[in-house]
Amino acid sequence: MATMNISLPDPMKSWVEEQAQSGQYSNSSDYVRDLIRRDRERALKIAHLQALTTEGLESGRGERTMEELKLASRNDPED
């Protein structure tokens, strides 16, 4: 595993150490790795939503009316 040194302001360093000492993480590195993993997951989800949004915008206008869409959503949330 590669090593990386980072500089943090004292309040941030204290926060990281507190999180590690809370028992949820075995040490500060575990806490930072978890933050990075969750940030990557969040970024992937955002990219996926952006791709879906782009696909929807590029697909053009649908043929159903707003009332038809409302009715369909009440009858089948997957539609």
N, C-alpha and C positions, 0 to 999 in steps of 0.2 A: 504494500500500500504506500502511495506517495505521501510525503509530508509537506505541509504548507503552513507557514507562519503568518499570522495576521495581527494587526494592531487594532485595539479597540479602546475607546474612551473608558475611563474607570467605571462609570455607571453601567455600561454594556458588559464589561468584563464581570462585574459583580452579578449582573443578571444571569449570565451564562453559567457562572459558578453555582448560583442558587438553584438553577434548573437541574444541574448535574447532581447537586446534593439532595434534591427533593426525593431521590430514589427512583424516579422514572427513567433516568439515564445513568449509565455506569460511570461516565466522566464527561467532561466538557466537549470532547471530540464527538462522542455519541450524540450529544444534543445538537451540535452544529451539523453533523451529517444528516440528522433527521430534518432539520430546517431546510437543508439543501434539497433533500429528497422530496419534501412536501412542496417546495417552491417549483421544482421541475415538474411535478405532477400537475400543479396549478397552471403552469405555463402551457403544458400539453393540452389541458382541458380548454384553456382560452383559445389556443390555436385551432382546436377542433371546432369550437363554437364559431370562430371567425370564418372557418372554411364552410361550415353549414350556412352561415349568414350570406356569404358570398354566393354560394350555390343557389340559395333561395332568391336573392336579388337578381342573379343572372338568368334565372329560369323564366322570368317574365310574369306577367299578370295571370292569375288563375281565372278559371271560368265560373267558379261558384260565387254566389252572392254572399254577403256578410251573414244574412239570415240562414242560408244553407250551411255555412261554416259553423255557426252557433248551434244549429240543430244537430249537426254531425258530431260536434264536440260533446254535447249532452248525451247523445246515444252511444258513442264509442270514443273514449278518450284517446285511443290509438289512431284514430282517423285524422 
